[in-house]
């Protein structure tokens, strides 16, 4: 697949390491119940919200984090859908290992 | 040449500070403004000419030929409505002219569901200093300039 073209003056496809860091920041693959891209954010539901580490998420280069109980919104900008795909791919790979 | 970003709806310019979603009020995805739409069924229009890069019932992004992306969000937390009450007029991937209708909706119905129909208009990933000629709070017609983006 071709990389996402540069449409907003920012970098193109995010590195897979960013997806990895977001998974870690959300408390790991097993803590993520749901992840859904919106236009500029990832809406996620986690099992245990105390495992969410905002510092790790911020170091992944996200714009911000907004939390309401187990619902965690990770604000990533317009790359949300490709990033969600990368995260889903990584989660699927990890599940295969169990 | 600076890109002139027009209002997607007729209503009242209110700015981002009063928007209840911190993603917009703290400019997490970029600076801009917000318009409180008139409470009547209508259409939300493209703020600039370009490619309709993303289209959801409650939000869309138009990217200009030189890569400026403008996000229009139709109300706050309206993702919860799951598209109910929104009518897609344009198609994702279309090239659209400034002022071309993108989504039909009824702000009064959104308000009736207990949600704010205020429309943030965001210059994605812009620095605050890149915006100028910002319109002051007050009435605005669809298509009238909200700000310039250089």
gemmi code that builds the backbone of each chain (N, CA, C; Angstrom):
import gemmi

chains = {
    "A": [
        ("UNK", (0.843, -1.192, 0.000), (0.000, 0.000, 0.000), (0.879, 1.243, 0.000)),
        ("UNK", (0.485, 2.238, -0.779), (1.246, 3.484, -0.794), (1.097, 4.200, 0.532)),
        ("UNK", (2.134, 4.911, 0.939), (1.976, 5.694, 2.164), (0.937, 6.788, 1.956)),
        ("UNK", (0.316, 7.191, 3.040), (-0.690, 8.257, 2.989), (-0.038, 9.524, 2.451)),
        ("UNK", (-0.623, 10.160, 1.433), (-0.009, 11.388, 0.940), (-0.078, 12.503, 1.982)),
        ("UNK", (0.834, 13.423, 1.863), (0.882, 14.537, 2.802), (-0.244, 15.505, 2.491)),
        ("UNK", (-1.261, 15.525, 3.343), (-2.442, 16.331, 3.037), (-2.603, 17.537, 3.938)),
        ("UNK", (-1.967, 17.571, 5.053), (-2.222, 18.670, 5.971), (-0.938, 19.415, 6.307)),
        ("UNK", (0.078, 19.239, 5.530), (1.315, 19.936, 5.801), (2.125, 19.280, 6.907)),
        ("UNK", (1.622, 18.165, 7.425), (2.358, 17.459, 8.471), (3.001, 16.212, 7.894)),
        ("UNK", (3.652, 15.452, 8.774), (4.301, 14.248, 8.305), (3.263, 13.273, 7.760)),
        ("UNK", (3.702, 12.364, 6.920), (2.793, 11.404, 6.313), (2.445, 10.309, 7.322)),
        ("UNK", (2.408, 9.072, 6.865), (1.986, 7.975, 7.729), (2.801, 7.938, 9.023)),
        ("UNK", (2.104, 7.833, 10.176), (2.859, 7.783, 11.424), (3.647, 6.478, 11.533)),
        ("UNK", (4.767, 6.556, 12.221), (5.577, 5.349, 12.375), (4.828, 4.345, 13.240)),
        ("UNK", (4.994, 3.037, 12.959), (4.328, 2.019, 13.780), (4.685, 2.147, 15.254)),
        ("UNK", (5.853, 2.732, 15.542), (6.249, 2.893, 16.939), (5.273, 3.799, 17.678)),
        ("UNK", (4.622, 4.708, 16.947), (3.654, 5.593, 17.586), (2.435, 4.788, 18.029)),
        ("UNK", (2.012, 3.858, 17.179), (0.901, 2.982, 17.539), (1.273, 2.170, 18.785)),
        ("UNK", (2.496, 1.669, 18.776), (2.999, 0.867, 19.913), (2.971, 1.679, 21.206)),
        ("UNK", (3.447, 2.925, 21.113), (3.515, 3.772, 22.303), (2.117, 4.096, 22.820)),
        ("UNK", (1.165, 4.270, 21.895), (-0.208, 4.564, 22.335), (-0.809, 3.336, 23.035)),
        ("UNK", (-0.538, 2.163, 22.500), (-1.018, 0.929, 23.158), (-0.450, 0.852, 24.582)),
        ("UNK", (0.852, 1.122, 24.694), (1.487, 1.086, 26.015), (0.855, 2.123, 26.952)),
        ("UNK", (0.615, 3.326, 26.401), (0.052, 4.407, 27.209), (-1.356, 4.100, 27.685)),
        ("UNK", (-2.053, 3.255, 26.924), (-3.421, 2.879, 27.303), (-3.433, 1.668, 28.238)),
        ("UNK", (-2.248, 1.258, 28.690), (-2.178, 0.176, 29.659), (-1.954, -1.188, 29.020)),
        ("UNK", (-1.538, -1.190, 27.761), (-1.229, -2.454, 27.095), (-2.412, -3.035, 26.345)),
        ("UNK", (-2.111, -3.969, 25.455), (-3.124, -4.542, 24.563), (-4.305, -5.128, 25.333)),
        ("UNK", (-4.009, -5.778, 26.440), (-5.090, -6.461, 27.167), (-6.028, -5.490, 27.864)),
        ("UNK", (-5.568, -4.248, 28.019), (-6.402, -3.255, 28.714), (-7.349, -2.530, 27.753)),
        ("UNK", (-7.143, -2.724, 26.445), (-7.928, -1.975, 25.463), (-9.153, -2.798, 25.045)),
        ("UNK", (-10.340, -2.291, 25.399), (-11.569, -2.990, 25.033), (-12.023, -2.591, 23.637)),
        ("UNK", (-11.876, -1.292, 23.340), (-12.361, -0.807, 22.060), (-11.530, 0.383, 21.643)),
        ("UNK", (-11.324, 0.504, 20.342), (-10.627, 1.680, 19.822), (-11.274, 2.062, 18.508)),
        ("UNK", (-11.685, 3.329, 18.440), (-12.432, 3.758, 17.263), (-11.921, 5.133, 16.827)),
        ("UNK", (-11.540, 5.280, 15.552), (-11.055, 6.581, 15.117), (-12.204, 7.538, 14.838)),
        ("UNK", (-12.043, 8.761, 15.274), (-12.962, 9.791, 14.802), (-12.105, 10.693, 13.912)),
        ("UNK", (-12.573, 11.898, 13.638), (-11.821, 12.711, 12.678), (-10.443, 13.080, 13.202)),
        ("UNK", (-10.381, 13.507, 14.434), (-9.097, 13.965, 14.973), (-8.685, 13.225, 16.238)),
        ("UNK", (-9.437, 12.188, 16.615), (-9.121, 11.527, 17.885), (-9.431, 10.039, 17.837)),
        ("UNK", (-8.770, 9.336, 18.741), (-9.083, 7.925, 18.934), (-9.971, 7.847, 20.169)),
        ("UNK", (-11.160, 7.298, 19.995), (-12.033, 7.091, 21.152), (-11.803, 5.673, 21.619)),
        ("UNK", (-11.353, 5.524, 22.844), (-11.041, 4.184, 23.317), (-11.785, 3.901, 24.616)),
        ("UNK", (-12.034, 2.629, 24.831), (-12.579, 2.199, 26.111), (-11.589, 1.216, 26.699)),
        ("UNK", (-11.235, 1.432, 27.960), (-10.245, 0.565, 28.592), (-10.881, -0.217, 29.739)),
        ("UNK", (-10.236, -1.318, 30.072), (-10.725, -2.180, 31.145), (-10.501, -1.500, 32.501)),
        ("UNK", (-9.271, -1.017, 32.697), (-8.890, -0.422, 33.978), (-8.248, 0.937, 33.701)),
        ("UNK", (-8.977, 2.006, 34.047), (-8.487, 3.344, 33.677), (-7.258, 3.756, 34.492)),
        ("UNK", (-7.007, 3.058, 35.611), (-5.826, 3.426, 36.402), (-4.526, 2.992, 35.702)),
        ("UNK", (-4.655, 2.128, 34.691), (-3.458, 1.679, 33.972), (-3.070, 2.646, 32.845)),
        ("UNK", (-3.937, 3.634, 32.601), (-3.639, 4.594, 31.528), (-2.561, 5.560, 32.016)),
        ("UNK", (-1.534, 5.742, 31.199), (-0.417, 6.600, 31.574), (-0.325, 7.766, 30.585)),
        ("UNK", (-0.796, 8.934, 31.051), (-0.839, 10.091, 30.150), (0.550, 10.533, 29.718)),
        ("UNK", (1.526, 10.360, 30.612), (2.892, 10.773, 30.259), (3.404, 9.954, 29.072)),
        ("UNK", (3.092, 8.650, 29.095), (3.524, 7.792, 27.985), (2.808, 8.207, 26.696)),
        ("UNK", (1.508, 8.504, 26.821), (0.751, 8.930, 25.637), (1.325, 10.224, 25.073)),
        ("UNK", (1.612, 11.177, 25.957), (2.143, 12.468, 25.483), (3.506, 12.269, 24.834)),
        ("UNK", (4.308, 11.351, 25.397), (5.633, 11.140, 24.812), (5.518, 10.449, 23.455)),
        ("UNK", (4.342, 9.863, 23.189), (4.114, 9.262, 21.862), (3.829, 10.342, 20.823)),
        ("UNK", (3.730, 11.576, 21.287), (3.530, 12.674, 20.345), (2.074, 13.017, 20.088)),
        ("UNK", (1.170, 12.595, 20.978), (-0.239, 12.937, 20.767), (-0.480, 14.378, 21.233)),
        ("UNK", (-1.549, 14.976, 20.711), (-1.827, 16.378, 21.034), (-2.417, 16.536, 22.433)),
        ("UNK", (-3.103, 15.527, 22.891), (-3.732, 15.653, 24.194), (-4.516, 14.397, 24.538)),
        ("UNK", (-4.971, 14.346, 25.783), (-5.731, 13.203, 26.271), (-6.920, 13.745, 27.054)),
        ("UNK", (-8.090, 13.172, 26.807), (-9.281, 13.608, 27.531), (-9.937, 12.353, 28.100)),
        ("UNK", (-10.183, 12.331, 29.415), (-10.659, 11.097, 30.061), (-11.975, 11.324, 30.765)),
        ("UNK", (-12.840, 10.353, 30.633), (-14.084, 10.338, 31.400), (-14.294, 8.890, 31.818)),
        ("UNK", (-13.841, 8.533, 33.007), (-13.936, 7.153, 33.465), (-13.138, 6.229, 32.556)),
        ("UNK", (-13.800, 5.176, 32.059), (-13.116, 4.191, 31.230), (-13.028, 4.632, 29.770)),
        ("UNK", (-13.631, 5.782, 29.451), (-13.564, 6.298, 28.083), (-12.392, 7.265, 27.994)),
        ("UNK", (-11.429, 6.919, 27.176), (-10.235, 7.745, 27.033), (-10.152, 8.209, 25.582)),
        ("UNK", (-10.122, 9.519, 25.389), (-9.956, 10.052, 24.048), (-8.511, 10.493, 23.891)),
        ("UNK", (-7.873, 9.970, 22.856), (-6.498, 10.346, 22.567), (-6.534, 11.233, 21.326)),
        ("UNK", (-6.140, 12.492, 21.490), (-6.252, 13.443, 20.398), (-4.971, 13.392, 19.573)),
        ("UNK", (-5.121, 12.954, 18.324), (-3.935, 12.685, 17.505), (-3.898, 13.518, 16.221)),
        ("UNK", (-4.970, 14.283, 15.941), (-5.015, 15.009, 14.674), (-5.594, 14.143, 13.576)),
        ("UNK", (-5.565, 14.656, 12.342), (-6.279, 13.986, 11.240), (-5.733, 12.614, 10.858)),
        ("UNK", (-4.610, 12.202, 11.423), (-4.083, 10.872, 11.099), (-4.800, 9.782, 11.901)),
        ("UNK", (-5.889, 10.150, 12.598), (-6.550, 9.208, 13.515), (-6.883, 7.872, 12.870)),
        ("UNK", (-7.398, 7.883, 11.643), (-7.841, 6.591, 11.101), (-6.687, 5.664, 10.725)),
        ("UNK", (-5.604, 6.230, 10.176), (-4.468, 5.340, 9.863), (-3.810, 4.836, 11.141)),
        ("UNK", (-3.758, 5.717, 12.134), (-3.172, 5.312, 13.410), (-4.015, 4.203, 14.059)),
        ("UNK", (-5.335, 4.342, 14.004), (-6.210, 3.310, 14.562), (-5.982, 1.987, 13.842)),
        ("UNK", (-5.774, 2.060, 12.519), (-5.516, 0.843, 11.751), (-4.203, 0.197, 12.198)),
        ("UNK", (-3.174, 1.030, 12.369), (-1.883, 0.508, 12.846), (-2.040, -0.165, 14.207)),
        ("UNK", (-2.839, 0.457, 15.075), (-3.031, -0.096, 16.419), (-3.790, -1.428, 16.333)),
        ("UNK", (-4.859, -1.444, 15.523), (-5.614, -2.692, 15.342), (-4.696, -3.797, 14.812)),
        ("UNK", (-3.828, -3.436, 13.855), (-2.903, -4.428, 13.285), (-1.990, -4.986, 14.373)),
        ("UNK", (-1.466, -4.091, 15.201), (-0.563, -4.537, 16.269), (-1.298, -5.401, 17.285)),
        ("UNK", (-2.540, -4.991, 17.610), (-3.319, -5.771, 18.592), (-3.592, -7.161, 18.034)),
        ("UNK", (-3.921, -7.244, 16.741), (-4.206, -8.541, 16.119), (-2.960, -9.427, 16.145)),
        ("UNK", (-1.799, -8.820, 15.864), (-0.545, -9.571, 15.876), (-0.275, -10.133, 17.266)),
        ("UNK", (-0.520, -9.293, 18.273), (-0.244, -9.749, 19.636), (-1.190, -10.860, 20.072)),
        ("UNK", (-2.459, -10.745, 19.639), (-3.422, -11.788, 20.014), (-3.010, -13.135, 19.441)),
        ("UNK", (-2.407, -13.093, 18.229), (-1.967, -14.334, 17.597), (-0.917, -15.047, 18.431)),
        ("UNK", (-0.192, -14.250, 19.237), (0.905, -14.852, 19.996), (0.424, -15.582, 21.245)),
        ("UNK", (-0.823, -15.337, 21.640), (-1.317, -16.009, 22.853), (-1.759, -17.434, 22.556)),
    ],
    "B": [
        ("UNK", (-0.111, 33.693, -0.838), (-1.379, 34.384, -0.579), (-2.118, 33.659, 0.546)),
        ("UNK", (-2.684, 34.434, 1.455), (-3.365, 33.817, 2.598), (-4.667, 33.146, 2.149)),
        ("UNK", (-4.964, 32.062, 2.798), (-6.202, 31.337, 2.521), (-7.325, 31.955, 3.370)),
        ("UNK", (-8.408, 32.352, 2.715), (-9.539, 32.914, 3.451), (-10.502, 31.781, 3.794)),
        ("UNK", (-10.770, 31.628, 5.068), (-11.652, 30.552, 5.541), (-13.022, 31.158, 5.830)),
        ("UNK", (-14.032, 30.642, 5.142), (-15.378, 31.198, 5.260), (-16.226, 30.444, 6.270)),
        ("UNK", (-17.270, 31.097, 6.732), (-18.150, 30.440, 7.700), (-18.965, 29.339, 7.012)),
        ("UNK", (-18.995, 28.150, 7.596), (-19.763, 27.046, 7.002), (-21.261, 27.181, 7.221)),
        ("UNK", (-21.649, 28.051, 8.161), (-23.071, 28.218, 8.498), (-23.340, 29.697, 8.778)),
        ("UNK", (-24.614, 30.066, 8.724), (-25.019, 31.381, 9.197), (-25.308, 31.269, 10.693)),
        ("UNK", (-24.950, 32.319, 11.420), (-25.161, 32.275, 12.862), (-24.396, 33.383, 13.545)),
        ("UNK", (-23.782, 33.031, 14.674), (-23.060, 34.015, 15.475), (-21.653, 33.504, 15.753)),
        ("UNK", (-20.655, 34.316, 15.427), (-19.275, 33.952, 15.760), (-19.114, 34.039, 17.271)),
        ("UNK", (-18.656, 32.931, 17.886), (-18.498, 32.935, 19.346), (-17.062, 32.642, 19.789)),
        ("UNK", (-16.197, 32.241, 18.873), (-14.824, 31.916, 19.273), (-14.745, 30.540, 19.910)),
        ("UNK", (-13.507, 30.064, 20.108), (-13.320, 28.702, 20.626), (-13.357, 28.634, 22.158)),
        ("UNK", (-13.100, 29.767, 22.811), (-12.934, 29.729, 24.278), (-14.178, 29.183, 24.976)),
        ("UNK", (-15.349, 29.452, 24.413), (-16.573, 29.025, 25.074), (-17.059, 27.647, 24.662)),
        ("UNK", (-16.284, 26.945, 23.826), (-16.708, 25.621, 23.375), (-16.436, 24.609, 24.480)),
        ("UNK", (-17.418, 23.744, 24.763), (-17.307, 22.880, 25.945), (-16.345, 21.712, 25.762)),
        ("UNK", (-15.894, 21.444, 24.540), (-14.956, 20.333, 24.316), (-13.525, 20.869, 24.371)),
        ("UNK", (-12.710, 20.400, 25.348), (-11.347, 20.939, 25.498), (-10.473, 20.713, 24.265)),
        ("UNK", (-10.819, 19.712, 23.461), (-10.044, 19.476, 22.237), (-10.070, 20.735, 21.366)),
        ("UNK", (-11.198, 21.430, 21.376), (-11.316, 22.645, 20.572), (-10.939, 23.882, 21.382)),
        ("UNK", (-11.445, 23.991, 22.620), (-11.231, 25.224, 23.384), (-9.759, 25.420, 23.722)),
        ("UNK", (-8.976, 24.348, 23.790), (-7.545, 24.506, 24.048), (-6.718, 24.315, 22.781)),
        ("UNK", (-7.412, 24.332, 21.626), (-6.728, 24.298, 20.327), (-5.784, 23.110, 20.177)),
        ("UNK", (-6.197, 21.939, 20.688), (-5.324, 20.751, 20.607), (-5.027, 20.358, 19.165)),
        ("UNK", (-5.986, 20.540, 18.275), (-5.743, 20.137, 16.880), (-5.513, 21.347, 15.983)),
        ("UNK", (-5.563, 22.535, 16.573), (-5.284, 23.747, 15.811), (-6.154, 24.895, 16.270)),
        ("UNK", (-5.738, 26.134, 15.890), (-6.525, 27.314, 16.246), (-7.686, 27.506, 15.287)),
        ("UNK", (-8.551, 28.426, 15.606), (-9.691, 28.699, 14.732), (-10.729, 29.488, 15.466)),
        ("UNK", (-11.987, 29.227, 15.135), (-13.076, 29.905, 15.823), (-14.269, 28.963, 15.850)),
        ("UNK", (-15.391, 29.456, 16.320), (-16.598, 28.633, 16.338), (-17.792, 29.529, 16.029)),
        ("UNK", (-18.778, 28.919, 15.387), (-19.985, 29.651, 15.005), (-21.197, 28.938, 15.595)),
        ("UNK", (-22.009, 29.700, 16.313), (-23.266, 29.163, 16.837), (-24.312, 29.336, 15.733)),
        ("UNK", (-24.790, 28.223, 15.148), (-25.642, 28.345, 13.965), (-27.057, 28.797, 14.295)),
        ("UNK", (-27.707, 29.418, 13.320), (-29.122, 29.749, 13.495), (-29.888, 28.445, 13.679)),
        ("UNK", (-30.918, 28.490, 14.521), (-31.670, 27.273, 14.860), (-32.741, 27.002, 13.808)),
        ("UNK", (-32.290, 26.638, 12.629), (-33.227, 26.303, 11.560), (-32.567, 25.254, 10.679)),
        ("UNK", (-33.362, 24.356, 10.085), (-32.765, 23.349, 9.201), (-31.956, 24.027, 8.113)),
        ("UNK", (-30.804, 23.470, 7.788), (-29.962, 24.106, 6.777), (-28.838, 23.190, 6.355)),
        ("UNK", (-27.899, 23.786, 5.628), (-26.766, 23.031, 5.119), (-25.478, 23.620, 5.670)),
        ("UNK", (-24.520, 22.731, 5.915), (-23.203, 23.163, 6.352), (-22.304, 23.114, 5.129)),
        ("UNK", (-21.615, 24.234, 4.864), (-20.913, 24.392, 3.590), (-19.404, 24.302, 3.757)),
        ("UNK", (-18.725, 24.041, 2.641), (-17.261, 23.978, 2.647), (-16.694, 25.351, 2.994)),
        ("UNK", (-15.763, 25.429, 3.971), (-15.184, 26.720, 4.363), (-14.126, 27.208, 3.382)),
        ("UNK", (-13.561, 26.289, 2.614), (-12.548, 26.599, 1.601), (-12.783, 25.645, 0.430)),
        ("UNK", (-12.130, 25.924, -0.689), (-12.145, 24.991, -1.815), (-11.066, 23.936, -1.597)),
        ("UNK", (-11.345, 22.728, -2.027), (-10.332, 21.685, -1.913), (-10.962, 20.311, -1.944)),
        ("UNK", (-10.171, 19.337, -1.521), (-10.643, 17.954, -1.520), (-11.318, 17.658, -0.179)),
        ("UNK", (-12.481, 17.038, -0.253), (-13.191, 16.634, 0.954), (-12.496, 15.365, 1.463)),
        ("UNK", (-11.508, 15.616, 2.307), (-10.584, 14.554, 2.708), (-11.250, 13.553, 3.652)),
        ("UNK", (-12.080, 14.060, 4.564), (-12.818, 13.199, 5.497), (-14.233, 13.697, 5.549)),
        ("UNK", (-15.164, 12.765, 5.615), (-16.562, 13.158, 5.767), (-17.258, 12.178, 6.686)),
        ("UNK", (-17.700, 12.708, 7.823), (-18.557, 11.945, 8.731), (-19.814, 12.779, 8.880)),
        ("UNK", (-20.893, 12.191, 9.365), (-22.106, 13.001, 9.505), (-21.894, 14.229, 10.390)),
        ("UNK", (-21.063, 14.106, 11.413), (-20.941, 15.185, 12.389), (-19.688, 16.037, 12.205)),
        ("UNK", (-18.887, 15.770, 11.190), (-17.643, 16.531, 11.008), (-17.054, 16.249, 9.637)),
        ("UNK", (-16.315, 17.224, 9.115), (-15.605, 16.965, 7.854), (-14.342, 17.816, 7.766)),
        ("UNK", (-13.441, 17.395, 6.884), (-12.191, 18.123, 6.655), (-12.065, 18.402, 5.163)),
        ("UNK", (-11.789, 19.657, 4.807), (-11.473, 20.018, 3.429), (-10.003, 20.431, 3.396)),
        ("UNK", (-9.252, 19.886, 2.435), (-7.833, 20.210, 2.306), (-7.618, 20.968, 0.998)),
        ("UNK", (-7.027, 22.153, 1.114), (-6.798, 22.986, -0.072), (-5.697, 22.380, -0.938)),
        ("UNK", (-5.568, 22.893, -2.161), (-4.558, 22.373, -3.090), (-3.145, 22.462, -2.510)),
        ("UNK", (-2.910, 23.487, -1.672), (-1.561, 23.612, -1.106), (-1.434, 22.971, 0.281)),
        ("UNK", (-2.423, 22.133, 0.653), (-2.254, 21.304, 1.843), (-2.791, 21.869, 3.148)),
        ("UNK", (-3.532, 22.983, 3.099), (-4.149, 23.499, 4.328), (-5.439, 22.726, 4.605)),
        ("UNK", (-5.517, 22.090, 5.769), (-6.710, 21.326, 6.127), (-7.587, 22.087, 7.108)),
        ("UNK", (-8.864, 22.247, 6.764), (-9.795, 22.929, 7.666), (-10.852, 21.929, 8.133)),
        ("UNK", (-10.980, 21.820, 9.445), (-11.958, 20.924, 10.061), (-13.214, 21.718, 10.435)),
        ("UNK", (-14.359, 21.191, 10.063), (-15.633, 21.750, 10.525), (-16.321, 20.672, 11.342)),
        ("UNK", (-16.666, 21.009, 12.584), (-17.337, 20.041, 13.453), (-18.763, 20.516, 13.654)),
        ("UNK", (-19.748, 19.654, 13.405), (-21.153, 20.047, 13.492), (-21.681, 19.765, 14.892)),
        ("UNK", (-21.468, 20.724, 15.762), (-21.908, 20.539, 17.137), (-20.847, 19.830, 17.967)),
        ("UNK", (-21.102, 19.756, 19.277), (-20.136, 19.190, 20.228), (-20.659, 17.843, 20.731)),
        ("UNK", (-19.782, 16.845, 20.716), (-20.152, 15.483, 21.150), (-21.249, 14.876, 20.272)),
        ("UNK", (-21.399, 15.403, 19.065), (-22.472, 14.939, 18.181), (-22.173, 13.580, 17.555)),
        ("UNK", (-20.962, 13.059, 17.773), (-20.668, 11.692, 17.331), (-21.670, 10.732, 17.984)),
        ("UNK", (-22.164, 11.126, 19.166), (-23.125, 10.284, 19.897), (-24.434, 10.092, 19.147)),
        ("UNK", (-24.769, 11.012, 18.254), (-26.036, 10.909, 17.531), (-25.959, 9.852, 16.426)),
        ("UNK", (-24.723, 9.380, 16.169), (-24.538, 8.279, 15.232), (-25.142, 8.580, 13.854)),
        ("UNK", (-25.026, 9.818, 13.427), (-25.503, 10.182, 12.098), (-26.975, 10.535, 12.016)),
        ("UNK", (-27.702, 10.287, 13.107), (-29.138, 10.560, 13.132), (-29.396, 12.056, 12.962)),
        ("UNK", (-30.180, 12.409, 11.949), (-30.499, 13.821, 11.720), (-29.519, 14.540, 10.810)),
        ("UNK", (-28.484, 13.832, 10.343), (-27.518, 14.431, 9.424), (-27.678, 13.790, 8.038)),
        ("UNK", (-27.601, 14.623, 7.002), (-27.782, 14.127, 5.644), (-26.524, 14.481, 4.843)),
        ("UNK", (-25.815, 13.466, 4.389), (-24.601, 13.720, 3.617), (-24.990, 14.174, 2.215)),
        ("UNK", (-24.451, 15.306, 1.797), (-24.752, 15.828, 0.469), (-23.574, 15.567, -0.468)),
        ("UNK", (-22.363, 15.839, 0.000), (-21.164, 15.589, -0.799), (-20.633, 14.186, -0.481)),
        ("UNK", (-19.600, 13.783, -1.193), (-18.998, 12.461, -1.018), (-17.523, 12.625, -0.671)),
        ("UNK", (-17.064, 11.814, 0.285), (-15.652, 11.863, 0.658), (-14.789, 11.665, -0.584)),
        ("UNK", (-13.749, 12.494, -0.712), (-12.869, 12.407, -1.871), (-13.226, 13.387, -2.976)),
        ("UNK", (-14.444, 13.954, -2.909), (-14.861, 14.958, -3.891), (-13.971, 16.187, -3.804)),
        ("UNK", (-13.822, 16.879, -4.939), (-13.289, 18.236, -4.896), (-14.485, 19.140, -4.709)),
        ("UNK", (-14.432, 20.036, -3.751), (-15.574, 20.906, -3.497), (-15.147, 22.369, -3.586)),
        ("UNK", (-16.063, 23.201, -4.058), (-15.824, 24.647, -4.084), (-16.140, 25.222, -2.712)),
        ("UNK", (-15.538, 26.360, -2.402), (-15.880, 27.048, -1.151), (-17.361, 27.401, -1.192)),
        ("UNK", (-18.060, 27.100, -0.120), (-19.485, 27.423, -0.051), (-20.392, 26.304, -0.541)),
        ("UNK", (-19.804, 25.250, -1.079), (-20.612, 24.127, -1.566), (-21.200, 23.365, -0.366)),
        ("UNK", (-22.492, 23.005, -0.423), (-23.088, 22.295, 0.710), (-22.494, 20.889, 0.886)),
        ("UNK", (-22.201, 20.544, 2.142), (-21.560, 19.252, 2.445), (-22.515, 18.339, 3.227)),
        ("UNK", (-23.138, 18.872, 4.271), (-24.029, 18.077, 5.122), (-25.283, 18.906, 5.438)),
        ("UNK", (-26.435, 18.258, 5.393), (-27.665, 18.908, 5.825), (-27.990, 18.493, 7.253)),
        ("UNK", (-28.527, 19.432, 8.043), (-28.836, 19.130, 9.445), (-29.820, 20.144, 10.005)),
        ("UNK", (-30.221, 19.923, 11.248), (-31.108, 20.867, 11.919), (-30.530, 21.176, 13.307)),
        ("UNK", (-29.864, 22.319, 13.433), (-29.246, 22.661, 14.731), (-30.246, 22.653, 15.886)),
        ("UNK", (-31.501, 23.001, 15.592), (-32.502, 23.007, 16.668), (-32.745, 21.588, 17.180)),
        ("UNK", (-32.713, 20.613, 16.265), (-32.906, 19.222, 16.678), (-31.725, 18.730, 17.517)),
        ("UNK", (-30.507, 19.157, 17.144), (-29.319, 18.794, 17.931), (-29.453, 19.365, 19.342)),
        ("UNK", (-29.844, 20.642, 19.410), (-30.031, 21.282, 20.716), (-31.124, 20.570, 21.505)),
        ("UNK", (-32.151, 20.108, 20.783), (-33.255, 19.402, 21.426), (-32.830, 18.078, 22.055)),
        ("UNK", (-31.692, 17.541, 21.571), (-31.159, 16.297, 22.146), (-30.236, 16.589, 23.323)),
        ("UNK", (-30.155, 17.868, 23.697), (-29.310, 18.230, 24.826), (-27.859, 18.466, 24.459)),
        ("UNK", (-27.566, 18.560, 23.158), (-26.177, 18.784, 22.729), (-26.038, 20.191, 22.151)),
        ("UNK", (-24.810, 20.713, 22.218), (-24.557, 22.034, 21.649), (-24.348, 21.917, 20.144)),
        ("UNK", (-25.076, 22.724, 19.341), (-24.861, 22.697, 17.891), (-23.747, 23.628, 17.412)),
        ("UNK", (-22.991, 24.207, 18.336), (-21.911, 25.133, 17.943), (-20.905, 24.421, 17.031)),
        ("UNK", (-20.509, 25.120, 15.960), (-19.607, 24.537, 14.963), (-18.196, 25.108, 15.069)),
        ("UNK", (-17.236, 24.367, 15.644), (-15.843, 24.790, 15.567), (-15.341, 24.700, 14.123)),
        ("UNK", (-14.538, 25.691, 13.738), (-13.898, 25.714, 12.418), (-12.405, 25.860, 12.695)),
        ("UNK", (-11.644, 24.794, 12.383), (-10.277, 24.677, 12.883), (-9.262, 24.625, 11.737)),
        ("UNK", (-8.219, 25.433, 11.868), (-7.081, 25.382, 10.938), (-6.140, 24.296, 11.458)),
        ("UNK", (-6.244, 23.094, 10.871), (-5.550, 21.922, 11.420), (-4.040, 22.110, 11.436)),
        ("UNK", (-3.467, 21.885, 12.600), (-2.019, 21.923, 12.792), (-1.398, 23.278, 12.480)),
        ("UNK", (-2.207, 24.344, 12.422), (-1.642, 25.677, 12.207), (-1.101, 26.208, 13.527)),
        ("UNK", (-0.152, 27.138, 13.437), (0.250, 27.864, 14.632), (-0.726, 29.021, 14.804)),
        ("UNK", (-0.898, 29.455, 16.028), (-1.858, 30.518, 16.313), (-1.520, 31.778, 15.514)),
        ("UNK", (-0.222, 32.043, 15.363), (0.217, 33.247, 14.665), (-0.061, 33.228, 13.166)),
        ("UNK", (-0.404, 32.043, 12.641), (-0.660, 31.939, 11.199), (-2.033, 32.479, 10.819)),
        ("UNK", (-2.895, 32.714, 11.824), (-4.238, 33.213, 11.539), (-4.297, 34.723, 11.737)),
        ("UNK", (-5.007, 35.386, 10.837), (-5.161, 36.838, 10.958), (-6.551, 37.224, 10.475)),
        ("UNK", (-6.834, 38.503, 10.560), (-8.131, 39.039, 10.119), (-9.287, 38.220, 10.685)),
        ("UNK", (-9.156, 37.851, 11.979), (-10.201, 37.048, 12.618), (-11.464, 37.885, 12.776)),
        ("UNK", (-12.603, 37.283, 12.456), (-13.844, 38.026, 12.635), (-14.167, 38.130, 14.121)),
        ("UNK", (-14.699, 39.247, 14.504), (-15.053, 39.489, 15.898), (-16.351, 38.745, 16.218)),
        ("UNK", (-16.596, 38.459, 17.506), (-17.863, 37.841, 17.879), (-19.041, 38.668, 17.364)),
        ("UNK", (-20.026, 37.980, 16.825), (-21.187, 38.678, 16.276), (-21.771, 37.904, 15.108)),
        ("UNK", (-22.795, 38.445, 14.492), (-23.493, 37.731, 13.436), (-22.604, 37.482, 12.216)),
        ("UNK", (-22.824, 36.344, 11.570), (-22.081, 36.014, 10.347), (-23.019, 35.255, 9.418)),
        ("UNK", (-22.848, 35.503, 8.130), (-23.594, 34.738, 7.126), (-22.697, 33.629, 6.607)),
        ("UNK", (-23.282, 32.516, 6.199), (-22.506, 31.438, 5.583), (-21.703, 32.017, 4.417)),
        ("UNK", (-20.418, 31.659, 4.347), (-19.573, 32.118, 3.255), (-18.784, 33.375, 3.579)),
        ("UNK", (-19.199, 34.115, 4.582), (-18.431, 35.304, 4.966), (-17.146, 34.868, 5.664)),
        ("UNK", (-16.058, 35.643, 5.477), (-14.769, 35.212, 6.036), (-14.752, 35.159, 7.566)),
        ("UNK", (-14.140, 34.082, 8.087), (-13.945, 33.947, 9.534), (-12.527, 34.349, 9.931)),
        ("UNK", (-11.559, 33.937, 9.097), (-10.158, 34.304, 9.345), (-9.341, 34.001, 8.092)),
        ("UNK", (-8.134, 34.569, 8.073), (-7.192, 34.270, 6.992), (-6.074, 33.414, 7.556)),
        ("UNK", (-5.601, 32.506, 6.749), (-4.558, 31.555, 7.177), (-3.383, 31.678, 6.214)),
        ("UNK", (-2.232, 32.117, 6.751), (-1.066, 32.263, 5.868), (-0.062, 31.161, 6.132)),
    ],
}
model = gemmi.Model(1)
for chain_id, residues in chains.items():
    chain = gemmi.Chain(chain_id)
    for i, (resn, *xyz) in enumerate(residues, 1):
        res = gemmi.Residue()
        res.name, res.seqid = resn, gemmi.SeqId(i, " ")
        for name, pos in zip(("N", "CA", "C"), xyz):
            atom = gemmi.Atom()
            atom.name, atom.element = name, gemmi.Element(name[0])
            atom.pos, atom.b_iso = gemmi.Position(*pos), 0.0
            res.add_atom(atom)
        chain.add_residue(res)
    model.add_chain(chain)
structure = gemmi.Structure()
structure.add_model(model)
structure.setup_entities()
